[in-house]
């Protein structure tokens, strides 16, 4: 449990961090909260030569509202999001998801930017980020660009971030209408990672029918994905028991489900359907 | 752990088979292969820098081909060890040709032990799938290259682009459903 030797750099600004990353494209890793990277380094499953710590950069941890959007800085901790009264009011999915990540220590140190950039196939944030249709702001040597959540998660531990880019901010349009959101998960009892995690973000119209639905699922496949077949089946439905149960059967349509010692692929597929149904029910009941 | 899958390659079966048993081609196509040396008839020793994302480890080991029946079948036997753990496995690889498309079916059993198995267990299956699709995409590019042409270059972006263009072609032909 002792990591291999590495150099540790502490840039004072994000521009400096980008420039350091540009100087060491192949052997440097960005360190934020360190709750995925450091355990991997202690087991020597990851052996970066250089760590660039962005955790000490001022003004990179924030929750703001700007131009109809929620903007969350990369090094904002899970706990800061969990504890935000304003988010609980305008986008309750974020604190609900944050509260279910790992344990207290992980939530106190781990960051939303680190979790998304790491793209663990069982991470909680990717599901919520996809369900909320978030935008991810990346900064690199060539300046900034905005990546849509649907395009961000490429494969297991692989994102659309280029080697020289750093995730700077997450932007979410402030949801409106008769809003119902929920995040439900089955945590792995030892690690706390999602065996299955389902994030639902829906709206109902005047008559109570489902106006729009956006659903992200994590833990099931090599990356978090958007359950479009469920969304299609749900949109326009009355969100009653029958429609919800029917829609949830599409939870793993077109997805290659992974199995492991704890949960076989068949069991995961089943869990995904059950938890999709429960998450839709919870979200629908909250849409007042 | 069971390892199985199917890949469709748009190249003739003979050429795919030749590529699959050519050590020079394999060295270019196996993700992270740093060394592949012949140690005997159909036997090789290899060094792999294998992994996914930031999780990587160096493995050294042996690869052996058995029951080679060109151009439709061979059996692959691998064993390797490295700092993150060890692996040992065997599998059958079958090639079928349908309308100019080579369909590769692989089916095997792999034992993985050490750190990678105890803490990385939940990601093993996904990692194997990801590396297999990178490998077969690279093999497809090799099998399409004419003998007198220089070998194609591989890399994450090229492989991803090839995968995307192949997928689009299949969607347009109606052989696979577009992602929903």
Interface residues (C-beta under 8 A of the other chain):
Chain A: X29 X37 X40 X43 X44 X45 X46 X47 X48 X118 X119 X121 X122 X154 X155 X156 X157 X158 X188 X191 X193 X221 X222 X228 X229 X232 X253 X254 X256 X258 X259 X260 X261 X262
Chain B: X52 X53 X54 X55 X56 X57 X83 X84 X115 X116 X119 X120 X121 X122 X123 X124 X125 X126 X127 X129 X130 X160 X177 X179 X180
